[in-house]
């Protein structure tokens, strides 16, 4: 298992977010699991263990994520290839995705992996947890039905070894030893979930860090800012009008799977103690 590095909140805003998260965690006594979602993460040469979300983790099955990767690579070949060799490499990957169930594909040195995440909601004395006061919101609501906004995890960078706050660390430790259990789950589902305890022993929160400012505008569709008559502002995310402050997370907390990262859930009847987690305080 990877050690979990714990740090203090870095500024007053993050301290408020941390206090908000702690209050919410203390109110939760049950976890409601929604089920898996799928997306695609990419890792460039020399970037391990960091991953970037390139297809939002929102698809209902792995094939939908493969289809989205297929489309992404096709448009890269059409619009971004610098030469014929790059275009051939991208189109070769597209051809594989059209004929094979490929869960990992290296193209032009970049690993593209179909990834699996679990979503859950906390249940407390008053029912399912509601939005927190510190959850990110757009500065001005947009009611235009034709307006397509980027997903909150667009451009999200996931860093498994990055230091995290105490509440985030507690959440990861609490989930390390959970896996699917109960007779209502098919045997093969329970077997795969149990196996993940060994093959992917760590838990990672789908939060990473969100690109902001010029980095966010470069990663997103730059035309989103055209109607505003300006470029992205300091701390503005890939969603124009939404700014990052402190712990910026997806609106629904998810768990992200990479080489050493997985989510396992276990019902109360099969729960066991976490074995030897490692904590280091910075």
N, C-alpha and C positions, 0 to 999 in steps of 0.2 A: 504493500500500500504506500501511496505517496504521503509524506508528512504534510500536515495542514499548518500553514504559516498564518498566525493571527496578528493583526495590527490594530492600533487604536484608530478611531475615526479621525480623518485628516483635517476636518474643518468644522465649524459650527453647523453648517447645513447637513453634512453627513452624520454628525452627532444626533441631530434631530431625527433623521431618517432611521438611524440605528435604534433610538429610543422608541420610535413608532413600530419598528419591526419587533422589538422585544415585547412591547405591550400586546401586539397581535399574537405572537408565539405563546405567551402565557395564557391567552384565552382559548387556545386550540387544544381540544382533548381527543379529537378524532380526525383522521385523514381520509378524504374521499378521493379515490383514484378514478380518473376519467378514462384512461387508456392511452395507448401509444400514438404518437404523431411522428412524421418522418420529414426529413429535409436533406440538404446537402451542405457539407462543410469542406473547405479547401485548405490545404497546407502547402505553402511555397517552400522551395529549397532553403534550408537553413533556418526555418521558422519553428521547427518542432520544439516544444510540444504545443505551440499556439495554433489555433484553428480560426478560420473566418467563416461565418455563415454566408453562403452564396445563394442558397435556395431556402427560403423561410421554412422553419420547422413547423409546418401546418398541414402537411398532406396526410390523408387517411390511410395510405398504404405505401409500401416501398416503391411500387411501380410508378405512382404519381410523382414521387421525387425523382426517379430516373427520367421520366418524361420531361420534367422541368429542367433537369441538367442537360438533356438532349437539346432542348430549345435554346438554353443559355449558350452552349457550345456552338450551335448552328449559327446563331446571330454573331457570335464572336468571329467565326470563320467569314461570315458575310461582311461585317462592318469593321472589324478591328485587326484582322490578320495583316502583319507587316510585309509578308512575302508569300510566295507560292508554297514554300515548305511548311510554314506555319498553318496555312489554310488546309493543306493536305493532312497534317497531323490532327487538326480539329475535326475535319470531316471524317477521318478514320475513326475517331472516338464516337462521333455521331452514329456512324454505321454500326459499331459494336452495340451501342445502346438500343438501336432499333431491332437487333436480332438476338441479344443475349440479356440475361438478368445479371447485370454487372453492378456490384455494390461498391466497388472501388476502381477508379480509373485514373491513371497518371497521364496527364496531357501537357506537353511542353514543360515538363519538370514539376508541375503542380499536381499534388494528390487531391482527387475529388472523391469524397466518401459519402455514401448514403448513410445517414445517421438516424438513430431512434431516440425518442425522448418520451418520458411519461409526464403527464400533467396531473396535478392534484389540487384539491381545495381543502382549506382548513375548516373544520366544523367546531364551533364553540357552544357555549351555553345559549347564545342567542341565534344559533343557526349557522349557515354558511358565511364565511368571512366576506365582508363588503370591502370596496376600495378603501385604501388608507389615505389619510390626508396628504401624505407625501408621495403618492403615486403620480407619475408624470401625466400631465394633461395639456392639450393644445391651448395656446394663449387665447385663440379665437376659434370657437367651433365653426366648422364648415359644413353647411347643409346641402351643398351642391352634389346631386346624385352622380353626376358625371365625373366628379373629382376622384381620382385614384391616388391614394396616399400610400407611401411605402410602409411596409410592416415595421413594427417597433424593433424587430431583430435584424432588419436589413443593415448590413455592414457591421454586425456584431462580431467582436473579436473575443475568443474564448481562450483564457490563459489558465490551465490547470494548476500551475505552480505559483500563481500570483497570491500575495498575502490578502487575507480577507478579514472582515470584522468579526467580533465575537459571536454575534447572532448568526451570521452566515456559517461560521465554523460549527456552531452547535447544531445547526440544521443539517449540515453535511454529515456530522458524526451520528446524529439520530437516524439518518436514513441509510447508513452504510450497510447495515445488516438486515434490511427488509427485502422480502421477496414475495412473489405471488404465491398464495396458499389458499386452501379451502376447496371443498369438493365441487363447487360450482365452476371452477376453472378446469379446462381440459388437462389431461395428464401431460401432454407434450408442452403446453404452456408453462405448467409448474416445473417441468424438467428443465426447460430452457432458462427459466428465471433462476432456478437453483444453480445451474451451471454458470450463470453470469457472476455469481459470488466469487468464483475462482478465476474466470477468464477476464473479468472487468471489475476488480474489487473496489474501485473508488467511485465516489459520487461527485458529480460536478453540477453546480447550479447554472441554469441557462440564464446567465446575466453578463458574464464577461465584462467588457466595457464597450460603450457606444462611441462611435466616431463622432467628432464634433468639429465645428468651424470649417476650414477649408478642406480638411480630410473628409468630412461628411458630405460636402458638396461634390467632391471628386468621386466618391463612392456611389452617390445617388444620382438620380436623373436631374442634371443641372437646370433643366427647363422648369423645375418646380419653383425656382426662385425668380424666373423671368417676370411673372405677373406681379411680383413684389417690387420689381425695379431695383434689386440689390442682390448682393451675394450673401452667403451664410454668415451669421454673426458668431461672436465668441460663445462657446458652449452650446450653440444650436446644433441639433442632431440632424439625421437624415430626414426627419419630418420637420419641414419648415414651421416655425412657431413653437416647436417643442424643444425645451432646453434641458441639458443634463446638469444635475446637481446632486452630488453625493452618490448614493447607490441607485443607479438607474437599472431597473429590471424590466423584463417582459411583464405585461399586464397580468397574465396568468403565469404563475411560477411553473417552470418545467425543469426537467432533468435532461442532461445532454450526454450522449454516448460517443466516445472516441476510443482510441486504442485501449486506454486504461480507465475508461470512465463509463459507468453504467448506473442504472437505477434498478434496485431490487426491492420488492415489496413482500412482506410476509404477514399473514394474519396473526392475531394474538395467540392463536392456538399453536403456532409454530415459531414464535419469536425466540431469539436467543441473544445473549449479551454480545456487544461489540467486542471483538477480540483485538486488543492492543493497538488502538488508534494512536497516532503520533501527533502531538501538538507542540508548536514552537511559537512563543510570543516574541514579536519584534519590538 
